[in-house]
Amino acid sequence: MLGEYSSYYGFKTEEMELRVVCLLTLLGVLFVEPGFGQRGDIDINEWLKDKVEFIKKLEEKLKEVEGRQNDFDALETKLNATVDEVTRQKAEMDKLKKENEGLQTRLNATEEEVDKLKQNSAKGGPQIAFSASLANFGEIYKGPCTDKALIFKRVFSNTGNGYDPNTGIFTAPLDGGDKVYMELWDNGRVFDNMNGHTTFSGFLVFPA
């Protein structure tokens, strides 16, 4: 990259030198040396012709250098755009790296928790599960619901005897004070029959 910039500034210097040469040449045409008019028309015409050809060559060289300068300007623009893109991608990579570190920490914590639950399950922890529906016979319509508790009367299973069909309350036979409940919309309505359209089932995975 430093070599490219050195070449770039080298061409700028070459362009300035050519401009100076052109200027000096034009001055030389205007301010001819003493005795110039005594050489004759042929010498003057030849001399002017040579100077014109020389100036044309200088102009062609100058255009060539300017074209190369434009190429280097375009290259410099692309280089700056590439640097900006690399900087943006690096910032994105740093962001993703931090996010990955956070996810890895959470994954490690989850794996530790799962291992603990599996170890507890292997020790023979209590099995807790129940399933019950609203109607234990016929058809039942509830609503608009104003009851504090909606009692599911028909019990399909009650492993661990944690569910009480008389109160509609499930109590896990474990230490702790966690409370699990489900709410219905105010003034909502529910329907159930022996097909069990309104059924609630719950089970405790890896009880601690």
C-alpha positions as CSV (number, residue, x, y, z in Angstrom):
1,M,0.0,0.0,0.0
2,L,2.9,2.4,0.8
3,G,4.5,1.5,-2.5
4,E,1.3,2.4,-4.4
5,Y,1.1,5.8,-2.6
6,S,4.7,6.5,-3.4
7,S,4.1,5.8,-7.1
8,Y,1.0,8.0,-6.9
9,Y,2.9,11.0,-5.6
10,G,5.7,10.3,-8.0
11,F,3.4,10.7,-10.9
12,K,2.1,14.0,-9.4
13,T,5.7,15.3,-9.3
14,E,6.3,14.2,-12.9
15,E,3.2,16.1,-14.0
16,M,4.4,19.3,-12.4
17,E,7.8,19.0,-14.0
18,L,6.2,18.6,-17.5
19,R,4.0,21.6,-16.9
20,V,7.1,23.6,-16.0
21,V,8.9,22.4,-19.1
22,C,5.9,23.4,-21.3
23,L,5.9,26.8,-19.7
24,L,9.6,27.4,-20.2
25,T,9.3,26.2,-23.8
26,L,6.5,28.7,-24.5
27,L,8.6,31.5,-23.0
28,G,11.5,30.5,-25.2
29,V,9.3,30.9,-28.2
30,L,8.2,34.3,-27.2
31,F,11.6,35.6,-26.1
32,V,13.9,34.4,-28.8
33,E,17.6,35.0,-28.6
34,P,19.4,38.0,-30.2
35,G,20.1,37.7,-33.9
36,F,17.2,35.3,-34.4
37,G,15.6,37.4,-37.2
38,Q,18.9,37.3,-39.2
39,R,18.8,33.5,-39.8
40,G,16.3,33.9,-42.7
41,D,12.8,32.7,-43.2
42,I,13.7,29.1,-43.8
43,D,15.6,28.8,-40.5
44,I,12.7,30.6,-38.6
45,N,10.1,28.3,-40.1
46,E,12.1,25.2,-39.3
47,W,12.8,26.4,-35.8
48,L,9.1,27.1,-35.2
49,K,8.1,23.8,-36.7
50,D,10.5,22.0,-34.3
51,K,9.2,23.9,-31.4
52,V,5.6,23.1,-32.3
53,E,6.4,19.4,-32.7
54,F,8.2,19.5,-29.3
55,I,5.2,21.1,-27.6
56,K,2.8,18.6,-29.2
57,K,4.9,15.7,-27.8
58,L,4.9,17.4,-24.4
59,E,1.2,17.8,-24.5
60,E,0.8,14.1,-25.4
61,K,3.1,13.1,-22.6
62,L,1.1,15.4,-20.2
63,K,-2.2,13.8,-21.3
64,E,-0.7,10.4,-20.7
65,V,0.5,11.3,-17.2
66,E,-2.9,12.9,-16.5
67,G,-4.6,9.7,-17.6
68,R,-2.4,7.6,-15.3
69,Q,-3.1,10.1,-12.5
70,N,-6.8,9.6,-13.0
71,D,-6.3,5.9,-12.8
72,F,-4.5,6.3,-9.5
73,D,-7.2,8.6,-8.2
74,A,-9.8,5.9,-9.0
75,L,-7.6,3.3,-7.4
76,E,-7.2,5.5,-4.3
77,T,-11.0,5.9,-4.1
78,K,-11.5,2.1,-4.3
79,L,-8.8,1.6,-1.7
80,N,-10.5,4.0,0.7
81,A,-13.9,2.3,0.1
82,T,-12.2,-1.1,0.8
83,V,-10.7,0.2,4.0
84,D,-14.1,1.5,5.1
85,E,-15.7,-1.8,4.3
86,V,-13.0,-3.7,6.3
87,T,-13.5,-1.4,9.2
88,R,-17.3,-2.0,9.1
89,Q,-16.9,-5.7,8.9
90,K,-14.4,-5.7,11.8
91,A,-16.9,-3.8,14.0
92,E,-19.6,-6.3,13.0
93,M,-17.3,-9.2,13.8
94,D,-16.5,-7.7,17.2
95,K,-20.2,-7.4,17.9
96,L,-20.9,-11.0,16.9
97,K,-18.0,-12.2,19.0
98,K,-19.5,-10.5,22.1
99,E,-22.9,-11.9,21.4
100,N,-21.4,-15.4,20.9
101,E,-19.6,-15.1,24.2
102,G,-22.9,-14.2,25.9
103,L,-24.7,-17.1,24.3
104,Q,-21.9,-19.4,25.3
105,T,-22.2,-18.3,28.9
106,R,-26.0,-18.9,28.9
107,L,-25.5,-22.3,27.2
108,N,-23.0,-23.4,29.8
109,A,-25.4,-22.3,32.6
110,T,-28.2,-24.2,30.9
111,E,-26.1,-27.4,30.5
112,E,-25.2,-27.2,34.2
113,E,-28.8,-26.8,35.2
114,V,-29.9,-29.8,33.0
115,D,-27.2,-31.9,34.5
116,K,-28.4,-31.1,38.0
117,L,-32.0,-31.9,37.0
118,K,-30.9,-35.2,35.5
119,Q,-28.9,-36.2,38.5
120,N,-31.9,-35.4,40.7
121,S,-34.2,-37.4,38.5
122,A,-31.9,-40.3,38.6
123,K,-32.1,-40.3,42.4
124,G,-35.8,-41.1,42.1
125,G,-37.6,-37.8,42.6
126,P,-41.4,-37.7,42.9
127,Q,-43.5,-38.1,39.7
128,I,-46.1,-35.3,39.5
129,A,-48.7,-35.0,36.8
130,F,-52.5,-34.5,36.4
131,S,-55.1,-34.1,33.7
132,A,-58.7,-33.0,34.2
133,S,-61.7,-31.7,32.3
134,L,-64.4,-29.2,33.3
135,A,-67.5,-31.5,33.1
136,N,-67.8,-34.8,34.9
137,F,-71.2,-35.5,33.4
138,G,-73.5,-34.1,30.7
139,E,-72.8,-30.7,29.3
140,I,-71.7,-27.6,31.2
141,Y,-71.6,-23.9,30.2
142,K,-69.7,-21.4,32.3
143,G,-70.0,-17.7,31.8
144,P,-69.8,-14.9,32.0
145,C,-67.2,-16.2,34.4
146,T,-67.2,-14.5,37.8
147,D,-66.0,-17.4,39.9
148,K,-62.7,-17.1,41.7
149,A,-61.7,-20.6,40.7
150,L,-62.8,-22.7,37.8
151,I,-63.0,-26.3,39.1
152,F,-62.2,-29.1,36.7
153,K,-64.3,-32.0,38.1
154,R,-63.5,-34.9,35.8
155,V,-60.0,-36.3,36.6
156,F,-58.3,-38.4,34.0
157,S,-55.0,-38.9,35.9
158,N,-53.6,-37.5,39.2
159,T,-50.1,-38.9,39.6
160,G,-48.8,-37.8,43.0
161,N,-52.3,-36.7,44.2
162,G,-51.4,-33.1,43.8
163,Y,-54.7,-32.0,42.2
164,D,-57.9,-31.6,44.3
165,P,-61.0,-31.9,42.2
166,N,-63.1,-30.4,45.0
167,T,-61.3,-27.1,45.1
168,G,-59.7,-27.0,41.6
169,I,-56.3,-26.3,43.2
170,F,-53.1,-28.2,42.4
171,T,-50.4,-28.4,45.1
172,A,-47.1,-29.9,44.2
173,P,-45.8,-32.1,47.0
174,L,-42.4,-30.3,47.0
175,D,-40.6,-27.7,49.1
176,G,-40.9,-24.1,47.9
177,G,-43.6,-21.5,47.4
178,D,-44.0,-21.4,43.6
179,K,-47.6,-20.7,42.3
180,V,-48.9,-21.7,38.9
181,Y,-52.2,-20.6,37.6
182,M,-54.2,-19.8,34.4
183,E,-56.6,-16.9,33.9
184,L,-59.6,-16.5,31.6
185,W,-60.9,-13.3,30.0
186,D,-63.3,-11.3,32.2
187,N,-66.9,-12.2,31.3
188,G,-65.6,-15.0,29.1
189,R,-67.5,-18.2,28.5
190,V,-66.4,-21.9,28.3
191,F,-68.1,-25.1,27.3
192,D,-67.4,-28.7,28.1
193,N,-69.0,-32.1,27.8
194,M,-68.0,-35.8,28.1
195,N,-65.7,-35.3,25.0
196,G,-63.4,-33.1,27.1
197,H,-63.5,-30.0,25.0
198,T,-62.1,-28.0,28.0
199,T,-59.3,-30.0,29.5
200,F,-56.2,-28.9,31.5
201,S,-53.1,-31.1,31.8
202,G,-49.9,-30.5,33.7
203,F,-46.8,-32.3,34.7
204,L,-43.5,-31.4,36.4
205,V,-40.3,-32.3,34.6
206,F,-37.3,-33.2,36.7
207,P,-38.8,-32.1,40.0
208,A,-36.2,-30.7,42.4
